């Protein structure tokens, strides 16, 4: 087998490339995400070269792909192995984030869906050492794949090596079933939501529970740690582009933000992402509206919704004139 290091290897040291080529000779455990020694080697080379490194491992523990630079989904798909419409590819992807954060990006989640990966793991690298890692696996919804993901972490490299992947995959594939009747596109896409927060995973999980209570189906959770919200988009402009791609790949009709948005932020986000945008406050008001039963209760909710909308309506007439 050719020991090709794919991707952008221009300018990389010969010694680093030889270390990466040697990964093909390593045998990973069938269970677990990646052996500790292999993870540490990737981190060292990633820190030295300041590049994102990508490895694909199959369920037999064989390394089938090693790459450098940003992950190219189209190139990775050439190495993907579809094993049937209702099964996963049998490959897990492990890659480094030289920035130090191990949080999975929207592009990472999109790759899980596009390639039907067993798992996607990201290792945050700082000074050649593994700072933290996160792992995500597909989460079938109503027997269907390509919907939500379950994310685990943060975890250490040793915990990734001991991660009980195979039992989890067996459980996932037993829950992927052919639909009893062809689902319409409208039915598949209705209620699918991408969630985003800038505080913590705890607040993101709480937002997911609120979204489910409101009847939405969370298909991806995005965390961007940001000290101060962007005045125009709330999140960084680069993250907006990633979010738009993720939303499109998942066919989500809604993006829910954990923090309250201004009218300007909501409008800019809707134009950039191409779908309805709401924040936590609007989501909670929607839950109250669904649960209001008495006339007085409904009026109270409507009043609260109007109070919420009023500042966001101020100035729209000027913009439209």
Secondary structure, DSSP 8 states (H G I E B T S, - for coil): ----EEE--TT--HHHHHHHHHGGG-B--SSSSS-HHHHHHHHHHHHHHT--EEEEEETTSBEEEEEESS--HHHHHTT-----TTS--SEEEEEEETTS-----HHHHHHHHHHT-SEEEEEEEETTEEEEEEEEEEEEETTEEEEEEEEEEEE-HHHHHT--HHHHHHHHHHT----SS---HHHHHTTEEEEEESS-HHHHHHHHHHHHHTT-EEEEEEE---SS-BTTTBS-HHHHHHHHHHHHHHT-SEEEESS---HHHHHHHHHHH-SEEEEHHHHHHHHHHHH--SHHHHHHHHHHHHHHHHHHHTTHHHHH-
